[in-house]
């Protein structure tokens, strides 16, 4: 099925006291353009992150954001820095003596210095232990993004199918008009030949009949309608193709459809057919706009 280039995917994983959050945002783009924002602990893994994303998406502008946080339970345990406690205690005693204050230094005084407490964040300084967790979270975010892009692609495929069906019906009407149109043109040309034959003008009847056949052939749009129907058939088949990269193929088929529509309009020389072709081109233009968002 089709896959849209627009989507959002996220994932969160908590392991070994670390909370990893990954967000992926995707918008349409002609090629695959990937931007990555990583915490400093994972900067050395940027190439791996890009490669994981690139192997899953062929087109689209994808932005990846990775965040690291210590799990709340890991942030609560604190340790006391004995060296800082002793240092602040000596400093306060010195201040007390210099100021001539007899009151001793108390615990309340020391608690005013938050630096005496430390939390153990050493795990955040071990990228080799963080990366497996971050990689798993990234893969889950990629899967989430792919599901959203596929869901939107299904919606677009349904819209394409309806528009192609409308185009097919309009082509059927055009063929009916064209069959009557060709006969009326033949009658008109025949009447002109008869009128010429009634005058004292020398002419080659064989040559006139040949010109009649050639004129009728130039106005015949049967071949263009057949090719148009063939393009429509391949378009629907590609909508159901599970392979990636359908957007480029569908764009090519759309160009061929537009070419056939223009040829039909130029050859028909019939106002009703021209009007129907305008409707077809309007539908194709709507398809073209939506195709810009297909991978």
Secondary structure by P-SEA (a helix, b strand, c coil): cbbbcccccbbbbbcccbbbbbbbbbbbcccbbbbbbbccccccaaaaaaaaaaacccccbbbbbbbbbcccccccbbbbaaaaaaaaaaaaaaaaaaacccccccccccccccccccccccccccaaaaaaaaaaaaaaaaaaaaaaaaaaaaaaaaaaaaaaaaaaaaaaaaaaaaaaaaaaaaaaaaaaaaaaaaccccccaaaaaaaaaaaaaaacaaaaaaaaaaaaaaaaaaaacccccaaaaaaaaaaaaaaaaaaaaaccccaaaaaaaaaaaaaaaaaaaaacccc
